């Protein structure tokens, strides 16, 4: 099924679809996951600047919980598995990648690249999670693990710089 045909099956009037696609951001034709990760950066910066690390962590947990519900409901309603249009997982994963470092343009740029690298390449155990965990939890969990990997690498880079 083409991305256009799959997107046509998504009902943007349904709250789960709105959340899962980050209010339609996941419907961009080229690299919707990368677009959502890029959009997550200024949101993380604002959250971190106004609510600190605890605020970003709390927001990440909220997005994760809501994302599990929304991604699962979106999958059931559209009859697809982990549609590229579902990008709420990229927001959670990107925010996890940024949790251990202060808001800094260079660090956020490196964090973006690292998260996308781990999310796209899916090295072990990310690929294992992606293949074996189903439903909304599966959609979210591989990006959570990718975010953790990126956070650990980014923190080590940040400490040594």
N, C-alpha and C positions, 0 to 999 in steps of 0.2 A: 504494500500500500504506500502510495506517495505521501510526502509530508502534507501536501495540500489536501488530499483526500482524508487523511487522518485528522487534520485540523478542522475540516468541515464536519466531522463527527462530534466535535466538542461543542457543548452547549454553553456559551459564555454567559447565559442568563442564570446558570446554576452557581450558587456560591462556591461549591467545591472546585468547579472549573476556574472560576475567577481567581481563587487563591492558588490553585495548582499551577496556573499559567502566569502567576504574578500579574494579574489584571491585564492579561493579553500580551505581556512581554515575551512569553514563550512562543508566540505565533509568528515571530520574525522568521523570514525564509532562510537566512544564512546564520548558522551557529547560534541557535537560541540559548543553549547552555552558557556559552561564552558571553552572550549579551546579558543574560541574567546575572552572571558573576560580576560583570562590569558594573551593572546597576547596583549590585550589593555593596560595592566599595564606598560610594559616598554615603549610603545609608549607615554603614558600619562606622564611618568617620563621625557622622553626626551623633549616633548613639554613644560612641565612645567619648566624644567631646562633652556631651551633656549629661551622660549617666555613668560614665566610667566603665571599667572592665566588668564590674558586676552587672551594670545595665545591659551591656552587649551580650554577656553570658545569659542573662535572663531572657532577652529578646530572642537569642538563638534557641534556647529551650522552648520558648513559645512557638517559634516558627517550626521547629522540629515536630512538636506535638500536633499543631494544626496541619502541618504538611503531611504527616502520616495519614490523617483523616482525609484531607483534600485529595492527595495523590491516589489513595485507595478508591475513593468515591469516583474520581475522574476516570480511573481505569475501568471500574465496573460499568459506569454509564456509557463510556465510549467503546468498550469491548477491546481495548488495546492494552498492551503491557509496556510500561515505562515509555510512554510517548515522548518524543523530543520536545513537545509543547509543554510538558510538565517540567517546570524549572524552579519550583519552590525548593527543591533539594539542593540546587546550586547556591541559593541564598544561604541556607543553613550551613552547607559545607564551606562556603567562602568565609562566612563569619567565624566559623571554628578556626579556620586557617589564620585568622587575624587576632585571635584572642590573647596570645602570649606576648604580643609586641605593641609598643605605643603607636598612636596614629602618626605616621610618617609617610610622605609620598613615596619614597624609595622602597620602604619596607612593604607598603601596601601593593606596590607594583610587583615586587618579588613574590609576595604572597599570592597575588592573582595568578602569576605565571606558574608557580608551584602547584596551586590547587588545580588549575586547568590541566597541567601535566599529569598529575596523579589521577584526576577524574577521567581523562581521556584514555591514558595508557592502561589504567586499571591493573597495576602489578598486584601480586599476592599480598595480602588477602582481599584486596578490594575487588578483584575479579571474581573471587570465590563467593563473596557476599552478593555481588551483582547477579551471578548465575543461580544461586540457590535460595536466596531470601525473596519471597514473592509479596505482592500486594503493596500497599502504601508503605509498610515498613521496609520492604526491599528497595523501593524507589528512593527512600530517604537514606537508608543505612550505608549504601556504598559511597554516597557523597559525604556522610559523616566520617567514615574511615579515611577517605581521601583528604578531608579537611584536617583530621588529626595528623596524618602523615605530613601534610604541608605545614601545619603548625609547628611540629617538632623540627623539621628541617629549617623553617624560617627562623625559629627561635635560636637555633644553633648558629645560623648565618648572622643573625642580629647580634648575638653575644660576641662573636669573633670579630665583627666589624667595629 
